[in-house]
Amino acid sequence: MLDILPTNQRHEIPQLFKEMENMVRHFWEVFPGGDLVPDLTGEWVPRLDIAETETTIEVKAELPGLEKKDIDISLESDHLIIKGEKHQEKEEKDKRFHRIERTYGSFYRAVRLPAEVQPDKIEAAYKEGVLTVTLPKTEEAKKGVMHIDVH
């Protein structure tokens, strides 16, 4: 579709979509209680932090309310896969709910790793709702970092 537009206008369409997305996000941010509004997709997507040192890659995932048995971690090629399910509490018959904002259901996150890792030395720990996966880099990946002097 972009091929039929003049060259100087081809960059405007993706920019327009980006601006529309930013406007929707901004609306929910300034809306009273907007930080309480669930994800517009209706899906639960755990937040991740990915950090790298010279020897490891560390992935932290916020998984509040889950138990260890509800989390599945795997390594597929150069992707770390974290998936699981957050079960909804049983509804009590005598309660009338006015608001339900907590999200439940299954989730799937695939993270492309920035370096090759040693699969047999990966460690995972789950404490207070935070999953930490530590992936040691291979010796080749450690050597892959080349520092360049500035003259």
SVG drawing of the C-alpha trace seen along z (x, -y; Angstrom):
<svg xmlns="http://www.w3.org/2000/svg" viewBox="-26 -15 70 44">
<polyline fill="none" stroke="black" stroke-width="0.4" points="0.0,0.0 2.8,-2.4 4.2,-1.9 1.3,-3.9 2.1,-7.0 4.6,-9.6 8.0,-9.0 7.7,-12.1 4.4,-10.9 5.3,-7.2 6.7,-8.0 3.5,-9.9 1.1,-6.9 3.1,-4.9 3.7,-8.2 -0.1,-8.8 -0.8,-5.4 1.9,-6.1 0.3,-9.4 -3.1,-7.8 -1.8,-5.2 -0.1,-7.9 -3.3,-9.8 -5.3,-6.8 -2.5,-6.1 -2.5,-9.8 -6.3,-9.7 -6.1,-6.9 -3.2,-8.4 -5.0,-11.7 -8.4,-10.1 -9.2,-10.0 -8.3,-6.5 -6.7,-5.8 -3.9,-3.9 -6.6,-1.5 -8.0,-0.8 -7.0,2.6 -5.0,3.2 -7.2,2.3 -6.6,5.7 -8.1,7.4 -5.1,9.7 -2.8,10.0 0.8,9.2 3.3,9.5 5.9,6.7 9.6,7.6 13.0,6.1 15.9,7.5 19.5,6.6 22.9,7.7 26.3,7.9 29.5,9.1 28.7,12.7 24.9,13.0 21.5,12.0 18.9,11.4 15.2,11.4 12.8,10.3 9.0,10.7 6.3,9.4 3.9,12.3 1.9,11.3 -0.6,13.9 1.0,16.8 2.4,20.0 5.6,21.6 3.6,24.5 1.7,22.1 4.9,20.8 6.5,22.6 10.0,21.5 11.7,22.8 14.5,21.9 13.7,22.3 16.6,21.5 17.5,17.8 14.2,17.1 13.4,17.4 9.7,18.4 7.8,17.6 4.2,18.7 1.7,19.6 -1.8,19.0 -3.2,16.8 -6.3,18.5 -9.3,16.4 -10.4,16.8 -13.7,18.6 -16.6,16.2 -18.6,16.2 -22.3,16.4 -23.1,13.9 -20.9,11.1 -22.0,8.6 -19.0,7.2 -18.9,3.5 -15.6,3.6 -13.2,6.3 -9.9,4.9 -7.5,7.7 -6.7,9.7 -6.7,13.4 -5.9,16.0 -3.0,17.3 0.0,15.4 2.9,16.0 6.0,13.9 8.8,14.7 12.1,12.7 14.8,12.8 18.1,13.1 20.8,10.6 23.6,13.2 24.1,17.0 23.6,18.6 24.5,21.8 21.2,23.7 22.4,26.2 23.4,23.4 20.2,21.3 18.7,20.6 15.3,19.3 14.0,18.1 10.5,16.9 10.1,14.7 7.4,12.3 5.7,12.2 8.9,11.6 10.5,14.3 14.2,13.9 15.8,15.9 19.6,15.7 21.1,16.9 25.0,17.3 26.5,16.3 28.7,18.7 32.4,18.1 32.0,17.1 29.3,14.5 31.6,13.1 34.4,12.7 31.9,11.1 32.1,7.8 34.8,5.7 35.8,2.3 37.0,-0.4 39.2,-3.2 38.3,-6.7 41.2,-8.8"/>
</svg>
